[in-house]
C-alpha cells in the first residue's frame, strides 16, 4: 500500500470521527437532577375556589417584583351571573370590581390581554361579596421588575 492510499484512509477515518463527535449531543448531568426554570420573570397561574362572603389570598407578590395579571376567569357553575359578586383586591384595596368573567371573547381578562398591576410585597386577593355557590377561578400573569 503506497503512502497516498494510507493518507486517504487516514483522512476518511479522521473526517468520520470529526463528524461523529460534532453531531452527537453532549449532555452533563446535574447532581440534584433535572431543573426547569422560568427565567427571572416567570409566568404564573393560579386556580381555586372562593366561598360566599370570604376573601381568598391567591398570591403574595415578592418584595422586589410586580405582578401583572393578564387573565381572570371565574364561574359559579350555575345559571346565575356573577356580576357584582367577585372583586379583585390588592391587599384590602379594590383593584377591579363587577367581575363578569367567563373567559369570553371580546373581554380583555378573558382573552389574556389585560394588564392589572400589583405592587411589590402586596397580596392578590379575591373577595366573594354575596351569597351563592362557590366560585371557581383561574388567574394568569407574570412577574416583572418594578
Buried (B, 14 or more C-beta within 10 A) or exposed (E): EEEEEEEEEEEEEEEEEEEEEEEEEEEEEEEEEEEEEEEEEEEBEBEEBBEBEEBBEBBEBEEEBBBBBBBBBBBBEEEEEBEEBBBBBBEEEEBBEEBBBEBEEEBBBBEBEBEBBBBBEBBBBBBBEEEBBBBBBBBBBBBEEE
